[in-house]
């Protein structure tokens, strides 16, 4: 399998994060790499962006490898990713930084710095009553309570600024950085009609906002913000209404976007995983990774990241690879 630049030819059957308007909105450079086998068949796609930050050229993936041939297994995807590394070296990129949290790779290239990662996903193909039944009982009760209390769900781009303010405030409560308003507006603009902002409201007071990106392939709950002491079940009602809406639009999957594997019991990450699982979502496990193309510049960048925020998600989670590798060895034996 070799990686070769190809023309961008997006359609709604692919993730929205592979579309040219979106890639252009979030990257200084962008493109698609196609994975070709020895017979010249295109079997997978890897969209990418290059971000110029100070003197650094940073590659960032906005979605994992898109499999076009269902017969493409991990043993074939890995050489494709290895070949992709050669391409990024050839364009003088300094490093590949961790992908966005909606991206869960099945495998990773040789020499990558890797952490286990996953996401909770709902198959939207079953009937609505089945999707409702799959939701955990207490969560269903919370949704019904929100309806009885008069929580209403609204959608519209006019909520963009208010959504941004609450999302940024929510990130700040967790001591996490969030992009500035200009980048947020560019992000939403890049998604175009494939972006929906939903608001849970009670007596004219916002309780929760969620920004969704979607195509026929999948709907992604990208960013969310909640007020402190919100009306019980307000955000759960919002997610349920979103699930119903995307099903009616013919979207095939619903992705809660990103979860850490085996989070510490009692932690916020564990609570988030439980929240998503209680919607009947299935945990899909894979990897998130980064790669040093220029080792000196990579070391400088990682040092700056550790000083600024304690490191990135790969740094935080990579110690769990020892458990994953041990389990794989046990399974083989």
N, C-alpha and C positions, 0 to 999 in steps of 0.2 A: 504494500500500500504506500503510495507516494502522495504528498501534499502539493497541490498546484493552485496558484491563484486562478479564480474563475469569475465570470461575470455574475453580478448579483441578479437573481431572478426570483424574487420573493413572491409567494402566493399565500392566501389565508390558511392553507393547510400546513403552514410552517409557523414556528413561534414568532410572535410579533417582534421580538428582540433581534431577529435576523433581517428585518426590513431595512432598506437603504435610508429612508428618512430618519428612522430612529438611530441607526449607527452614525449617521452624519451629525445628529444632534448631540451625541455624547462622546464623540471622538474627534481628534484633530486629523487622523487618518483612519481609514476603515476598509474592510473588504471581506471577501469570502475565500476560504481555502477549500478546494474540493479534494476528496480522497478517492484516488483512482487505483484500481487493481491492475494486475499484469495484462489483463485483456482490454484495458482502457475504459472500463465501466466506472461511472461515477457512483459511488456507494455511500458517501457521507459528505457532510458540509460542516465547516467550522467558521462561523462569522467571528470577526475580531475588530477591535479598535486599538489605535495607538494614541496615547495621551502624552503630550509634551508638558512636562512639569519641571520648571527651572531648566537645567541642562539634561534632564533625564528623558529617555524615550521608553514609556511604559506600555506594554501590551496588556490589555484587559479584555477577557471574554465576557459577553453579555448573555450567553446561553451556552450550554454544553454542546458537544458534538451532536449534530442532527443526523440521525440514521435514516438513510433513504432505502436501504436494502435490509429487510428484517433478518436476513441470514447473516449479516455482519456481526461476528462475535468479538469479544473483548480481545482475543489474541490477534485479530486483524486491526482493531482500532488502535492498539498500542503502537504498532509501527507507523501508523498514520500520524499519531501525535509526535512520535520521534522525528518524523520527516517535517512536521510543522515547526519544530524547534530549529531545524536547519534553515527554514525560510525566514524565521524571525531574526536569526543571526545575520542572514544575508542582507536584511534591511537595516542593520545596525541598531536594533532594539537593545536596550540595556538589561531588561528583565521582564518576566511575565508576573504580574501581581495577581493576588487572588481574584477569581471571577466574582461577578455579582451573585448575591445569595440565592437567586432563582436557578443557579447553574449547579447541577449535580452530575459530575462526570462518572462514567462507569469505570474508567481506568485513568492512568496518568503516564507521562513519558518517563523514560529512564533518566535519573538524575534530578527529578523534581523533588521539592520539599512538600510533603503531602500530609493531609489530615482527613480522617473520616468525616463524612458530612451526609446530610439527607434532606428530605422534604416530605411533608404529608400531603397526599394527593387523593382526590375523590374522582372516581369514574362517573361521569354524568350521563352515561348511556341508560342506566336503569330508570324505570318510571319514577315520577316525583314521590309517590307514596312510599316507594322502597328507600329512596334517599332520606326521607323523613324518619322512617322506621330505623334506619341505620344510625341515627343520631342518639347518643346516650340519653337516658330518660330524664335526668336532672336538667340537662341542657335544653331538651324540648320544653320542660316546664318553665325554665327561665325565658325562653322565647315567647311562650304563651303569656307569661306575666308581663313582659314588655308590651305586648299587644294590648292587654287589658288596661295597662297604665297609660295608654295613648301615645306610645312612642311611634313616630312616623319616619319612614325612610324616603329620602329625596335624592335625586341625582342631578348632576349638571356641572358644567365647567365654571359656572359663576361661583362655585364654592372653592375655587382653587386657592385663593389667598387665605381664607379662613382655615382650609384644610392644612395648608402649609404651616400656619402658625401653631395649630394644635399638634401636628406631627412633630414639628421641631421641639415643642415643649415636652412632648412625651419622650423623645430621644434624650433631651436634657435631663429629665428625671432619672433616666437610667445611666447618666454620665456618658452618653454616646454622642459623637459628632453627627451633624446632618448638614447637607448641602445648603448653599445660600439660595435666596429666592430666585435669582436669575437662572441658576443651573436647574432648579426645580421647574421653572416655567419652560425652559428649553427641553427638559426631559418629557414633560407632558405634551409640548408642541410636537416633539418628534414622534410620539405615539399617534397623534392626530385623532381620528375617529375611533381608534382602537384603545382609547383611554376613557374610563368612566370613573368619576368621583362620586362616591356615595356618602350620604350623611344620615346619621341617626339623630333625630330631634325630638325633644320633649318640651312642650309648652314654649315653643320658639327658642329653646336653648339647645345648642349642639351638644351631643353626648359623645359622638364618635364620628370619625371620618376614615374612609379607606380609599386608596387610589388603586384601581385595577387596570391592568394591561391585558389585552386579549386578542385572540384570533380564533378561527375554527379549531386550531390545534389545542389551545389551552387558555384558560383564564388564570391570571396570576394576581394574588393579593399582595401588591408590592409594598406599600407604605400604609401604616395605620397610626392614628392618634386617638387617645381617649382622655376625657376629663377625669379629674380625681373625683371619686365617689359618684360615678355615673349611675343613672337609673338602672336597676337590676335587669340584666338581659338585653340592654340596648344594643351593645355591639354584637351579641349573638344573633339578635333579630336581623341586624344589618347583613351579617354573613349569610344567614339563611335566605334572605331575599336575593342576595347576589347569586347564590347557588341556583335558585329557581330561575332567575333572569338569564343567566348564561346557558342553562339547559335549554330554555325556550329559544335562545339565539342559535342553538345548534352547536355550541362549543362542546368538545369531547371530554375535556378534563378540567378540574379545578385544583389549583396549586396554592397551598397556604404559604409557600415560599420559605424554605430554609429552616433546618433544625439541627441542633448539635446531637451527636450520637452519645447515648448513655450520659445525659446530663446529671450533675450531682443532685441527689435526692433533696428536695426542699428548696432548690434554687429557682430563680425566675425562669431559667431556660427549661427546667423540668415542668413548671406550671404551664408554660406556653405549649410544650409538647402535649401535655394532657388536654389542654383546651382544644387543640387541633384534632387530636385523636378522638375526642368525644363527638366530633362531627361525622364520625364514620370514615375518616381519612386513613389511608394506608401509608405506612412509612416506607419510602423508597430510599435505600441506602446506596451511597457511592463515595465520591471523594471531592475535595476542593484542594487546589495545589497552586504553587508558584514555582518560578524557575529562574536561576541565575544565569543570564546570558553573558553578562560582563561581571565577573565575580567581584572586582573591586567596587564598581559602582553599585552593585547589588548590596554589598556589605554596608556601604555608606547609607543607602536608602533604608535598609532594615534598621540600622542604628538610629536614624532619625525617627522612624516609626515607633521604635521602642521608647525613645525619649518623649515623644509626643503623646502616645496613647497606650504604651505598654506592649506594642506589637499588634499584628493583624490577626485575623481569625485562624490562619494556618499556624501561626506561632502559638496561639492559645490552645489549639486542639491537637497538634501533631503528636503529643505524647501518647494519645490514644491508639496510634498506629501499632504500637507494640502489642496491645490487646488483640487488635484485628489480625495481625500477622500470626500471632500465637494460635488464635482460633482457626485460621486457615490451615496451619500446619497440622492441627489436631484433626480437622475434617479430612485432610488428605490421608492421614494415617488410619 
